[in-house]
């Protein structure tokens, strides 16, 4: 460790130099930012940083958006394919498993865990990779084909959580925004992805409106009315989680690719 | 701009050198980390990445924690002092301002915006910088001194939002976990930080328990009962925001330094 003082001196020097260079770059970035503000439409507000935009989405501070900011397309691609998304998923699954393992269950088989399907239990990354990671408009025809193919992979961390919940004796209920007519491919896909059993799979009647909050909270209410206790509720959209009854605890799976209100 | 190629070359060289130095440090950090895992209690579980831990905190997936993970002390310090925290705050304030500007106000002066105080309107970073950015145990004596000094700076982005709200005719109410006996320094500090007017400043009676959810939601209920419409509700803790009535829309200010349930 005799080299430590030398190493620290070198690091300090390098950091100082980098900070000086960074300061010059930051000044130029601010100029660019000002230009963007003057030329962009209100619907395409400049983004201070794609990381901040993503945090804003994940915390439900940014709502009612239709596509990711154009300048964040590469950022979202790198995030979804990189380590960080998987680590973010691992943290959610780990916290959920630790919480479930700490529960005192009643032994009456009435505890249920509600899962959303799309981008919670199954991943639609193959579809989104083909459509700009949320930067291109939603393509209903192509997405219906994707669902019909029943080839969506699982989110591995969520699949592992699912196994943990079953081993604890907690029942699983899927409540999905997928429509009634997509029941067969959804069952086929859940099974092929490793979700081999569940107590209930609730699909959205085609007659319902576009907001999923009343539909999903209404279905949770039916579970409670039937005597179930919703110990956990997990989804990639805040609209999966909010609206009474929320369940004893909610878990937000990361998803920077789209917004469902 | 003839110096650009030279500048880029210099940056590349510096980045390369820093990466090499960082790799050596990271290897040592991993050794340390492995040691910690073998010796730590279950309450100090290993963290996949500090960025994922922070996202878990901000999305309310990680709850009931008492201090930041020891290995994330440097990460949280760099985050709080760096551009990202300020950009994260700017996104929240920008979304809140855009939302407020889009409201159709009743003209009866009954719309209010609820703000938390600590690390929402005022920053306690000076206190946390002295206590390991949340890595060291909460020091009630020192924090009381910090509050009594009334020198906390504002969060600039929130102060700007506050001015926007007032200019729109939305009233401001502060509901804080600070105690009754801290009323005078809190008023003094809010004023010196630039919060020059408000309709109500609610402080917590010393007799109340430690959870702030019943206290804060109860105070929001009193506002609603008095005929106010809570159009926005902003805080750095989820316990500032949850519990009916939440207000028409909630905004989570980033805070990776501590957890209040």
Interface residues (C-beta under 8 A of the other chain):
Chain A: X7 X10 X11 X14 X15 X17 X18 X21 X24 X26 X45 X47 X48 X49 X51 X52 X53 X55 X56 X58 X59 X60 X61 X62 X63 X83 X84 X87 X88 X90 X91 X92 X94 X95 X96 X98 X249 X250 X251 X252 X254
Chain B: X7 X10 X11 X14 X15 X17 X18 X21 X24 X45 X47 X48 X49 X51 X52 X53 X55 X56 X58 X59 X60 X61 X62 X63 X83 X84 X87 X88 X90 X91 X92 X94 X95 X96 X98 X249 X250 X251 X252 X254
